[in-house]
Amino acid sequence: MKLNADFKEKFNLESPITAMWEFIKTSLLTILEHTVPSKMSSSRFNQPWINQKIKKLTRQKKRSFEKARKTKRKSDFDRYHRLKAATQKECRKAYRDYINDIINPELSANPKRFWGFIKSKKCESVGVFASQRYRWTHLLRKRKEANILNDQFSSVFNTSEDIKTIPNKGKSPHPTMNRIHVTKNGVQKLLSNLNIHKAAGPDEIPTRLLKELAPYLAETFTTFFQA
């Protein structure tokens, strides 16, 4: 793997870990961008119970409406109304099937789908201005709280104290901890056992990517953790 070869060429156990991590992170995000296909999803079909049949009926309904608006013929409007009724009926059926599927005795075994549905039902249709105003108010309140906590925490420290007056406690009575030995097999096992359903962290590297590339990343991460 090219990432491993480039990493070995640039870094060793004495290299700064910050530079090592930035290289790993940038390389993985580049792999993700260039090799994993992606597309923008339509907001029209963002409900979890929308299936291919409903999407097809919706597109047919849209085309029939555009045609009827142009021709003004009664037959075209009749076809549009039939497709509209069929789409509504299929949507209601798919919605009922979806609810019956997630609310069942097996809910405790897979609660993720249930809570995903509850989250999708939350009402957040506020205006743009109201939404922006709420976010700014919320941000300012949180910032004020953070500043108060910061002032309280820093007030208990005396920054003007001369560090030379700090008493010497002598040698620690506790034994020095041995250097942790990280093995390639151990790192690969940890990467292979990652839960792909967990969200990515602040580094934005998907768990699935780390798991799929575990055999190739193990050596690089071993050097990184040993540094």
C-alpha positions in Angstrom: 0.0 0.0 0.0 1.4 3.4 -1.0 0.4 5.0 2.3 2.7 2.5 4.2 5.6 3.1 1.8 5.3 6.9 2.1 4.9 6.7 5.8 8.1 4.6 6.2 10.0 7.0 4.0 9.0 10.1 5.9 8.8 9.0 9.6 10.4 6.8 12.3 9.9 6.3 16.0 11.7 9.6 16.7 9.4 11.7 14.5 6.8 14.1 16.0 3.5 12.4 16.5 1.6 15.4 15.4 3.2 15.3 11.9 2.7 11.6 11.8 -1.0 11.9 12.6 -1.6 14.7 10.1 0.0 12.5 7.4 -2.2 9.5 8.3 -5.3 11.6 8.5 -4.7 13.4 5.2 -3.9 10.2 3.4 -7.0 8.4 4.6 -9.3 11.3 3.7 -7.7 11.4 0.3 -8.3 7.7 -0.2 -11.9 8.2 0.9 -12.5 11.0 -1.5 -10.9 9.4 -4.6 -12.1 5.8 -4.2 -15.4 5.8 -2.4 -18.3 6.9 -4.7 -20.8 9.4 -3.3 -23.8 11.3 -4.4 -26.1 14.0 -3.0 -29.3 12.5 -1.8 -32.6 14.2 -2.7 -34.5 15.9 0.1 -37.7 14.7 -1.5 -37.2 11.1 -0.5 -35.5 11.5 2.9 -38.1 9.5 4.8 -37.0 5.9 5.7 -40.2 4.3 4.5 -39.9 5.7 0.9 -39.1 2.7 -1.4 -38.4 2.4 -5.1 -42.1 2.0 -6.0 -43.0 5.2 -4.3 -40.2 7.0 -6.0 -41.3 5.7 -9.4 -44.9 6.7 -8.8 -43.8 10.2 -7.7 -41.8 10.8 -10.8 -44.6 9.5 -13.0 -47.0 11.9 -11.1 -44.7 14.8 -11.7 -44.3 14.1 -15.4 -48.1 13.7 -15.8 -48.8 17.0 -14.1 -46.3 18.8 -16.3 -47.9 17.3 -19.4 -51.4 18.1 -18.2 -50.4 21.7 -17.5 -49.1 22.1 -21.1 -51.9 20.3 -23.0 -54.9 21.4 -20.7 -56.6 18.1 -21.8 -59.1 16.5 -19.4 -57.6 13.0 -20.1 -54.1 14.1 -19.0 -55.5 15.7 -15.8 -57.5 12.5 -15.1 -54.3 10.5 -15.4 -52.5 12.9 -13.1 -55.2 12.5 -10.4 -55.1 8.7 -10.7 -51.3 8.7 -10.2 -51.6 11.2 -7.3 -54.2 8.9 -5.6 -52.0 5.8 -6.2 -48.9 7.6 -4.8 -50.8 8.6 -1.7 -52.1 5.1 -1.2 -48.7 3.5 -1.6 -47.1 6.0 0.8 -49.7 5.2 3.5 -49.2 1.5 3.0 -45.4 1.8 3.1 -45.6 4.0 6.3 -47.8 1.4 8.1 -45.6 -1.4 7.1 -42.5 0.5 8.3 -44.1 1.2 11.7 -45.3 -2.4 12.1 -41.8 -3.6 11.3 -39.9 -1.5 13.9 -42.4 -1.6 16.7 -42.5 -5.2 17.5 -41.2 -7.6 20.3 -37.7 -7.4 18.8 -37.4 -3.7 19.6 -35.0 -4.3 22.4 -32.7 -6.2 20.0 -32.4 -3.4 17.5 -33.5 0.0 19.1 -31.5 2.1 16.6 -34.2 2.0 13.9 -36.9 2.9 16.4 -35.1 5.9 17.7 -34.1 6.9 14.2 -37.8 7.0 13.4 -38.6 9.1 16.5 -35.9 11.5 15.6 -37.3 11.9 12.0 -40.7 12.9 13.5 -39.3 15.9 15.4 -40.7 19.1 14.2 -38.0 21.5 13.1 -39.7 23.5 10.4 -38.9 27.0 11.6 -38.1 30.0 9.4 -34.6 30.7 8.3 -34.4 33.9 10.3 -35.9 32.4 13.5 -33.6 29.4 13.2 -30.5 31.6 12.8 -31.6 33.8 15.7 -32.1 30.7 17.9 -28.6 29.4 17.0 -26.9 32.7 17.7 -28.8 33.0 21.0 -27.9 29.5 22.0 -24.3 30.0 21.0 -23.9 33.2 23.0 -25.5 31.6 26.0 -23.1 28.6 25.8 -20.1 30.9 25.3 -21.1 32.9 28.4 -21.4 29.8 30.5 -18.0 28.6 29.2 -16.4 31.9 30.1 -17.9 31.8 33.6 -16.6 28.3 34.2 -13.2 29.3 32.8 -13.0 32.3 35.1 -14.0 30.2 38.1 -11.4 27.5 37.3 -8.5 30.0 36.7 -9.3 32.0 39.8 -8.1 29.3 42.1 -4.6 29.4 40.6 -2.0 32.0 41.5 -0.2 32.9 38.3 2.2 35.3 40.0 3.7 32.7 42.3 7.4 32.0 41.8 7.8 28.4 40.8 11.2 28.4 42.6 9.3 28.4 45.9 7.6 25.1 45.1 9.0 22.5 47.5 11.0 19.6 46.1 9.3 16.3 46.9 12.3 14.3 46.1 12.4 11.1 44.1 9.1 9.4 43.5 8.6 6.3 45.6 6.7 4.6 42.7 8.5 2.5 40.1 8.8 3.9 36.6 6.3 2.4 34.2 7.8 0.2 31.5 7.4 1.3 27.9 4.2 0.0 26.4 4.9 -2.5 23.6 2.4 -2.3 20.7 2.3 -5.2 18.2 1.2 -5.2 14.6 -1.2 -8.1 15.2 -2.7 -6.3 18.2 -3.4 -3.2 16.2 -4.9 -5.1 13.3 -7.2 -7.0 15.7 -8.4 -3.8 17.2 -9.1 -2.2 13.8 -10.8 -5.3 12.5 -13.2 -5.4 15.5 -14.4 -1.8 15.1 -18.1 -1.3 15.0 -18.9 0.2 11.5 -22.2 1.6 12.8 -20.5 4.0 15.1 -20.2 7.6 13.8 -16.9 9.1 12.8 -15.0 11.2 15.3 -13.7 14.7 14.9 -11.1 13.5 12.4 -14.0 12.6 10.1 -12.5 9.2 9.2 -15.3 6.6 8.9 -15.0 3.5 11.0 -15.7 1.3 8.0 -12.7 2.6 6.2 -10.4 1.8 9.1 -11.9 -1.7 9.4 -11.7 -2.5 5.7 -8.0 -1.3 5.6 -7.0 -2.9 8.9 -4.4 -5.3 7.3 -2.8 -2.4 5.5 -2.9 0.2 8.2 -1.7 -2.0 11.1 2.0 -1.5 10.5 1.6 2.3 10.1 -0.5 2.6 13.3 1.9 0.4 15.2 4.8 2.8 14.5 2.6 5.7 15.3 1.5 4.3 18.7 5.1 3.3 19.6 6.5 6.8 18.8 
